[in-house]
Amino acid sequence: MATKSKSIDGNIFKGLISWLCLLALLCGLCLAVVLSIIVLANPDLQTRAAENLQEFAGSGSPYYSGAVIEGTEGDFEEDNTLWAAAMDAQKQHEELIYTRTVQIVCALAILITALVLVFAFRRDRRQFEALMAKGMGKLWVEIKCLLLGAILFSGMLFLTEDGLVFSLCLWVISLYQLCMDIGYNRQFFRHNIIHSVLKWLNSYKSMTTFEHRSLRRLFSTLGVIAGILGVAAVVLIWAPNHLYHAAGPVLGSVMVSIVVFTITGVVGTIVWYVLGLKRDLQDWNALMAQITEMYGGNLNAVNHVPPTSNLYDCAMQLNMIRTGIEKAVEEGTKADRTKVELITNVSHDIKTPLTSIISYIELLKKEPDLPDHVMDYISTISRKAERLSSIVQDVFEVSKAATGNITLNMEDLDIGKLLQQTFGEMDETLRNSQLIWRIDIPDVPMLVHADGQRLYRVFQNLIRNCDQYALEGSRAYVSLSSQNSCAVVSIRNVSRNEITMDSEDLTARFVRGDQNRTTEGSGLGLSIAKSFTEACGGQFSVRTDGDLFIATVQFVQINRAPVPSAPLPPPPQEAPLPPAGYAAPRG
Amino acid sequence: MEAMENKNILVVDDDREIVRAIALNLESEGYTVLKAYNGMDALDIALTREVHLIIIDVMMPKLDGLSAIMKIRERKNLPIIVLSAKSENSDKVIGLSMGADDYVTKPFNPMELTARVKSQLRRYTSLGDIHSSSENTIINGRLCFNLDEHVLYADGDPIKLTATETKIVELLMRNPGRIFPAEEIYSKIWNESAYSTENTVMVHIRRIREKIEINPSDPEYLKVVWGIGYKIEKH
């Protein structure tokens, strides 16, 4: 670091030297040109210059004078005094020649050194110039113009015979610097006071909060009004005292015009302020309308706040939030779709080998003369294969229901009758179960709007769940009742194992009452029941109280007479107002 | 089992093991099995050889099952059973509308497939002969109810039903497609007003279903209209 900064310093020094040399050279050149032009343009000066030159040359030019002296040496030999004088003159002349030569040599040496320095350090010079230009670029162009004007003017002042050199040098240097500045700073003209002020205003606008901006506007309005009133008051007080020489009508008209000016100014300022406030309020309105609409579910709502508005940033940010939410929702649906696709594919991929397994098990079963224990193994494999098959189907269904990808055949049906039918279908299960079933279904029809097939699956799963997890010999209660115009089916049983998880977890997929998973079942029963109930627009809940397990299915009752003997089931109709949480099936 | 040895069944699936298993099962029933592993070969065999029934997978290389069915249907009239790993109802509808006669989802029970094969062959070959022998019959798909004998035939085989079951079947067979609430069935069969006896009707219905349906858990004929009643689907 140290060496680097040192070398940079050294470079700057070299650049400075080179730059000074260049300026000196330029000044010299300009001086020479200007002087020669002046000399050439002025005949009087021309003769004087020629005399000067002759004087200089007559004693100065070493070759010419030397030849003259040599040539005349012999002539001067006889005359001693003359010779002495000549010798003296020659001596003087020789001294003069020596001095002139030294002068010329020195000038040449300086010139050559300067040239060498200019060329040798040209790179450093450029760096130095760039540095200078950077510094100068920070000045506004107006100030530069002012400085330049001042320099030119002062140069004019010094433009006498004595000050010529000085002012010429000043001009050359300032011109060179100007060229350099323009060359290096591309935004030479753009960096002006107006531009800077605008930029500052803009940054001020973006930096302050809406509150600050509003207050600033209010205060500036008040300030302008106060200013106008103040000026008017001063003028009104001052004028009558000082315009005494003016005639009455003049004074009157002056007063009237001042009053008119004041009123116009104040009213105009107030109108300006109110218009601005109105614009702001309109923008607020647009924003709030968008927020309301977005809250209502329409994510596509857009506001039309103009870019000049005070609220533009806020509106843009709201639009960005909207885009973000849209994107998130889109990604969510995409993820859901991918999930269903994945499960569909996986279940397809499992079903194909499962088909082979089941088929070959069937072939094995047909095999004659198999020992009993082998038959036992085969039947175990067979049972497990069937179970696997039902799990695959369950997984498939629950994933579709959970993502709302099922098609529903919604119709009005009597939930009591459906329960009866379910018990009829599951007659065998009920009969073989170790439980005592207490079923309480009132005879009055209770109509609900649901998909019968899915609802059957809900109750089937709940009853199977009871059968599998209830304590042997205990009573299981199934009851249907009407509560708050809702049909409520509740299924209660005493669990065989201690329920260690909370009700939320029980309906989660693949969760089973027994943590060690010894019982048969996919662990999807309650999850399927929940998904299907909710897909049909009902509410499903599970509660536990000690070992008591209570599952509740709740549907909004509809008050319409059924068409019991219709040859065809009534066509699917629109659901009545679905309860909250009902997600319309997609796809 | 008349003339079963002569029946040629074409089994098409890109999974060779499945084809082999199906073939073994069908051959044990006495059928001759032709095998194909893609749609093009299946089309070739179906059009060049004598085939009585086709079991075909939907998703296959070269030519998928549904396109193959459409091409075969243009030229031949024979029962086609579609195999598919998709169990969506819409897939089933598409399969059946493309000209398939039956739809079996994977993983299937080979016994069920064999039963369906038998049913389809019966319907195509012996449709009409036994049923139409008596004029007083109701024919609905593979079911046939003889009103004189009060006997239900499924694929031509008489089904053993109890007296009550027969009455229920007769009621439903006379009105295919119509939905009967359980109370109505009860009052019509037992001639009593129904009171909390629905379960009886339901249990009877379930038993009938087990006797007449190939796959009782996915009935094709005797269906539950949930929350409303029961019906026999019109085929």
Boltz contact constraints between the chains, C-beta under 6 A:
constraints:
  - contact:
      token1: [A, 348]
      token2: [B, 85]
      max_distance: 6.0
  - contact:
      token1: [A, 351]
      token2: [B, 85]
      max_distance: 6.0
  - contact:
      token1: [A, 351]
      token2: [B, 106]
      max_distance: 6.0
  - contact:
      token1: [A, 351]
      token2: [B, 107]
      max_distance: 6.0
  - contact:
      token1: [A, 352]
      token2: [B, 15]
      max_distance: 6.0
  - contact:
      token1: [A, 354]
      token2: [B, 107]
      max_distance: 6.0
  - contact:
      token1: [A, 355]
      token2: [B, 18]
      max_distance: 6.0
  - contact:
      token1: [A, 355]
      token2: [B, 106]
      max_distance: 6.0
  - contact:
      token1: [A, 355]
      token2: [B, 107]
      max_distance: 6.0
  - contact:
      token1: [A, 356]
      token2: [B, 17]
      max_distance: 6.0
  - contact:
      token1: [A, 356]
      token2: [B, 18]
      max_distance: 6.0
  - contact:
      token1: [A, 358]
      token2: [B, 107]
      max_distance: 6.0
  - contact:
      token1: [A, 359]
      token2: [B, 21]
      max_distance: 6.0
  - contact:
      token1: [A, 359]
      token2: [B, 110]
      max_distance: 6.0
  - contact:
      token1: [A, 360]
      token2: [B, 21]
      max_distance: 6.0
  - contact:
      token1: [A, 362]
      token2: [B, 110]
      max_distance: 6.0
  - contact:
      token1: [A, 363]
      token2: [B, 24]
      max_distance: 6.0
  - contact:
      token1: [A, 389]
      token2: [B, 107]
      max_distance: 6.0
  - contact:
      token1: [A, 413]
      token2: [B, 226]
      max_distance: 6.0
  - contact:
      token1: [A, 413]
      token2: [B, 227]
      max_distance: 6.0
  - contact:
      token1: [A, 413]
      token2: [B, 228]
      max_distance: 6.0
  - contact:
      token1: [A, 414]
      token2: [B, 227]
      max_distance: 6.0
  - contact:
      token1: [A, 417]
      token2: [B, 227]
      max_distance: 6.0
  - contact:
      token1: [A, 418]
      token2: [B, 226]
      max_distance: 6.0
  - contact:
      token1: [A, 418]
      token2: [B, 227]
      max_distance: 6.0
  - contact:
      token1: [A, 420]
      token2: [B, 198]
      max_distance: 6.0
  - contact:
      token1: [A, 421]
      token2: [B, 202]
      max_distance: 6.0
  - contact:
      token1: [A, 421]
      token2: [B, 224]
      max_distance: 6.0
  - contact:
      token1: [A, 424]
      token2: [B, 199]
      max_distance: 6.0
  - contact:
      token1: [A, 424]
      token2: [B, 202]
      max_distance: 6.0
  - contact:
      token1: [A, 424]
      token2: [B, 203]
      max_distance: 6.0
  - contact:
      token1: [A, 427]
      token2: [B, 203]
      max_distance: 6.0
  - contact:
      token1: [A, 452]
      token2: [B, 226]
      max_distance: 6.0
  - contact:
      token1: [A, 452]
      token2: [B, 227]
      max_distance: 6.0
  - contact:
      token1: [A, 456]
      token2: [B, 226]
      max_distance: 6.0
  - contact:
      token1: [A, 564]
      token2: [B, 181]
      max_distance: 6.0
  - contact:
      token1: [A, 567]
      token2: [B, 177]
      max_distance: 6.0
  - contact:
      token1: [A, 567]
      token2: [B, 178]
      max_distance: 6.0
  - contact:
      token1: [A, 569]
      token2: [B, 225]
      max_distance: 6.0
